[in-house]
């Protein structure tokens, strides 16, 4: 079975796909950008909060990520801003990752940090080994 990636079609559809896939909405072939990948792991939430959390890369929506899910997202070389949010809460300590030919893969994880009035999300770098890859 081929590895699945989280991709965004130029038509705006976000989906999990493998190389050679076509978009379910516009039926066009999915183009994987030349560059690298970001792995993003959602750590288990306290109190078992397991609903989907919205993922944004460079301000663009990339669907939801489930509890204890790891996504692999192909992205072009350069710096990319990672942000997560749920509902109206957009309080997040964003992370900027840079993908280069010398460092083509970024490993990241995020978790919910409990607060006095509201919770916030924290995205931070991690290692391949920490993600169990």
N, C-alpha and C positions, 0 to 999 in steps of 0.2 A: 504494500500500500504506500502510495506517495505521500510525502509530508505536506500537510496543509499549512497555508499561510493566510493571514488576515490581509486582504487587499481592498483597494478602493478603485472602482472602475471610473473612467472619465465621465460616465453618465451620472456618477454620484452614488451608485449602489455599493454598499460595503458587504463583503461576504468572505467566507473561508473558501479558499480555492487552491488547486494544485497547478503546477505549470502545464499549459495546454488547455486550461479551462476556458469556458466562455461565460460571459455575464448572463445571469438569469433574466435581467431586465431588458438589456438592449441587444443581446445575442452576439456581441462583439468579442473577439479573443481578448483575454486578460493579458495585459502587458506588464511584466515584472520589471521594475526600474533597475537600471544598472547601478550598482552600489552595494549596500550591505543589508544588515538586518538588525532589528531591535527585538529582543525577547523581553516581554513584560509579564511578570507573575503577580497575581493578586493573592496576597497572603490571606489566610482565614480571618474573618472578622470576629470580634468579640460578640458575645450574646448570640452567635449564630446568624447574624444578619447576612443573608446569602443572595439577595436580589442583585440583578445586573447593575453595573456601574458604568456610566458612559465614559468612553475613551476619546480624547481629542489629541491629534498630532498637528502641530503648527496651526492650531485654531480650527481644524477641520474634523468633523465627527468620523470616528472609526468604529462605530457600533458599541456594543457592550461587552464587558468582561465579567464572567461569573466567578463565584467564590472558589478559590484555590485553582483557578484556571491560568494556564500559561499561553500567551499568544506569541507568534513569530510574525513580524511585520517587515516585509521588504521595503526599503526606502533608499532614495538616492544619496550619494555622498553629500555631506554637509552637516550643519547643525540643525537639530530638530527639538522643538519644545513639546514635552509630554505633560498632559493635564488630564485629570479624572474628575468626574462630578456625578452626583446623583440628585435627581429632582431639581429643586431650586437652589440646593447647596452647591456652590462652586468654589468653596474654600479649599484650596489645595496648594501645597508647596510643590510647584512645578519643578521639573527637571529638564535641563537642556543637555542633550547628548550629541556628540559629534561622531559621525561615521566617516572614516577615511579608508583609502586603499590599505594603509598600514594597520588600521584597527577597524575592520569591516563589521564587527558585531558588538553591539552594546547589550549588556545584561542588566535588567532593572527589575525592581519589585516595588509594590506599594501596599500600604496598610492604612487602616482608619485609626486616627489618633483621637481618643476621647478628650473632650474639652468640658469646661464648666458649663457653658451655655450651648455650644454647638460642637459637633465633631469636625475634624478636618482630615484631609488625606495627605499622606506623605509619600512621595516617589523618591527612591534613592537607587544609586548604582549597587550592583551585586556581582557575583561571580557565576560562571557556568556551573561550578561545583555546588554552590549554594542552591542553585535551581535544580540540581540533580540531573543535568543534561550530559 
